[in-house]
Amino acid sequence: MKRIGVLTSGGDAPGMNAAIRAVVRTAIDRGVEVFGVRQGYQGLIDGLFTPMGARDVGGIIQRGGTILGSARSLEFKTPEGQRKALRALNQAGVEGLVVIGGNGSQTGANALHQLGFPVVGVASTIDNDLFGSDITIGVDTALNIALEAIDRLKITASSHQRAFLLEVMGRDCGYLALMSAIAGGAEAVVIPEVETEPEHVADVIREAYEKGKAHAIVVVAEGAKYNAAKLDAYFTEHQDRLGFALRTAILGHIQRGGNPGAFDRILASRLGAGAVESLLEGQYGVLNGWVRSELTRTPLETVVASKKPLDLTLFKLAQILD
Ligand code: F6P
């Protein structure tokens, strides 16, 4: 294999740049040329290829986001879009592709693999909902941003004797909410995996108030049945149940835009380098992930067909420790 491509797709995640850097420099070290593909799968269809040298990825390891840009391409989901992408790859003489991203991105990678193109994935999403990697690139940094928000909210909540709902990202997965609730010592956490009624959350807040706590923090996953907006609406109707006055904060994309911490930079460097090695070893159609502290390769077919379970003993732990 003499020329490979690399793209980032789906939601950006802190550490994607470190992964791009690792792909480019590992490939160059092995005598392989690299083309960066801009704007994810849409760029693949449109032939947005740029040759990348070692210096093109200088000074990016500490930067969040992705220098290649990302997109959620609807066209690539169609057979015609996939055919166009294959044509563009062949025309550019690209013989293998590294796809850095989460579930949607690896579904796209699997589609190319099924069409016979040599492709490998790198596990990257802040949601940590990707099967085949215990932890994905971006999670640790996003978690620390959520944690900082909790710590800050606690300060202002205590000053005003308030309860706060903090909604964090994670799509349909409660990992970020649960882990930030444990690390931040929140009074309650609401996640999609465990059905929680607003009455129960109200009871927890009331209990904190009656115990004489200065505040109550509830971390809510955006994918929960009762997300922050729904809980807020319910509590506005039932303000008397809480004791505390209530405010709501939604972290949203702030959580995704940070510069990567050490963990994500190192994870991304290992997975990016591992992806190039798998292409050169002829191990195609696999996701490079991190399982039990080791680099692993899981078939993309398995990755996209499986749901990653959330360890619910941690939900119990959060309840015990609040
Ligand atoms: O998958 C990453 C993620 O940030 C999710 O947590 C969130 O639900 C979604 O992307 C938001 O997508 P967009 O950036 O397209 O609004």
Boltz pocket constraint, residues with backbone or C-beta under 6 A from the ligand:
constraints:
  - pocket:
      binder: B
      contacts: [[A, 11], [A, 12], [A, 102], [A, 125], [A, 126], [A, 127], [A, 169], [A, 170], [A, 171], [A, 222], [A, 256]]
      max_distance: 6.0
